[in-house]
Amino acid sequence: MSKRRILLSLLMCLSVVSCGKSTETSSSSVSDALDKVEVISTTEISVSAESTMITTTFSETTDAATTASVIADDRQLAESYYKKQMGDYDASSEPYIQEDIDHLVDSTDLLSEKVLGQITSEEDAIQKGRNVLIEIKGQEYIDEHESDYITQNDEQVKLIRDNPPYITKYDDEYDIWQVISVLRTGKTEAGNRVITPGTSPYVLIRGCDGKVVGIYH
């Protein structure tokens, strides 16, 4: 039963048994009491709503700050590694470098899982990087990339590669494994030179926990 109904019942009982007071006075007392109940009830609801709003706002602000911090850390790590690999460069290249870094970091959002577990060896890094590329570029791309045969004049011709399908680089300063899917180059058994145009896709993975911090594709 609500506070308003309880107090109303009590006051009605008092008005019946009271002596020497007019009906008008009793009605006035009841009205005043009900006004007080209304004020108390409204105040409690307002305070409760305000508390809920403050709690919700604080929670949303905290979550947003945490997310922003993680994004900043990942981007900073990817940017630091990328610029180290670039070496000295002209200041006019900065906008293009930032575009590349945006591409690296934003591409990780395409993954269903960004943290793959600690990297224990070069072979483990390659396997994790390969799995990332399967998710990003598809199994058909991987199958063609790893094949030792190419199509020439509608025939399957064996390719003698210059490099294996995957190579890695490890940077101990940033604890970053770079797993590179090397575009196929080499020569056929007949001695014909084969070059695949473009830039080799690669994945940047943090060694300590296997977090993917960048993908170039």
Secondary structure, 3 states (H helix, E strand, C coil): CCHHHHHHHHHHHHHHHCCCCCHHHHHHHHHHHHHHHHHHHHHHHHHHHHHHHHHHHHHHHHHHHHHHHHHHHHHHHHHHHHHHHHCCCCHHHHHHHHHHHHHHHHHHHHCCCCECCCCCCHHHHHHHHHHHHHHHHCHHHHHHHHCCEEEECCEEEEEEECCCCEEEEEECCCCEEEEEECCCEEEECCCCEEECCCCCCEEEEECCCCEEEEEEC
